[in-house]
Amino acid sequence: MTARVLAVLLPLLLAPLAFGVIHRVKARFAGRQGKPLTQIYRDIRKCLGKGATISRTTTWLFRTGPTINLAATLTALLFVPLGGLPAAVSFPGDIFVFAYLLAMGRFFTIMAALDTGSSFEGMGASREAVYSCLAEPMLFLGLLALARHSGDLSLTGMLSAVSAGSWLTGAPVLALVTVALFLILLAENCRVPFDDPTTHLELTMIHEVMALDHGGPDLAIIEYAQTLKLWIFAAVTTSLLLPAASGALAWDALWGLAGVFAAAVAVGVTESVMARLRLTRVPPLLAAAGAFAALALILVGG
């Protein structure tokens, strides 16, 4: 029970810190000191203390969209193990619930953006919808390859089946799925090369433009939900590279945290050495992720 509580409590407390690691890595590459690691905690707290101006043209969708997105993301987090720590909730077939919870959060974020009637937010929402239509099948392919490899349809069972011995016998499959999941991580979290979260040009923004009309507590909820989503994908991806099941609670927790923050460093390095792709070149990159996942599924099936 303690291990399952830690698998949820640690992300709730430390997910924003992963964003701080990304910002610090990018600053180091640029030769700057960068923001404090805890800056995003301060930003969220500041937003929670502010009021919000809500347009009279909006409906309940705009007001509840961020909350539903956060609730869906928090529920999806319950299915994600951390290192050697089991997930809080696990049952056969939970990978489908996991994927569709993330999809539901995205759907209500898009609906909240469209509800404003803003042309800029509508552009961002349409791009987000296109990217999700491409990324979600790739995610399913990667999860199905893992399910076939492990013989288990639960996320905890799939990831706990990965070990050093698994890499000796099935390295091509696990390597292909890991690359595919990392590309999906970048796409689902709107990171470079798919999107630039630091841009302020409305014509090129995707995720950030959908939050332009949100402020105060709603903006804090959106930012916090985004940190949790990054944590979720980082934890799943690094569980393949750094399998841990020592039985020691502290070691398993530290190993899982090390994997998540290593993924944050990888994201920071990627954003420092690459530029954002043109919109027309994003679908081929997502197709490449799908090709890796499909090849892994073919290999494990053979």
Secondary structure, DSSP 8 states (H G I E B T S, - for coil): -HHHHHHHHHHHHHHHHHHHHHHHHHHHHTT---S-TTHHHHHHHHHHTS-----TT--HHHHHHHHHHHHHHHHHHTT--BTTB--SS--TTHHHHHHHHHHHHHHHHHHHHHHTT-HHHHHHHHHHHHHHHHHHHHHHHHHHHHHHHHT--SHHHHHHT--HHHHHHHHHHHHHHHHHHHHHHHHHTT-TTT--TT---TTT-STGGGGTT--THHHHHHHHHHHHHHHHHHHHHHHHHS----S-HHHHHHHHHHHHHHHHHHHHHHHHH-----GGGHHHHHHHHHHHHHHHHHHHH-
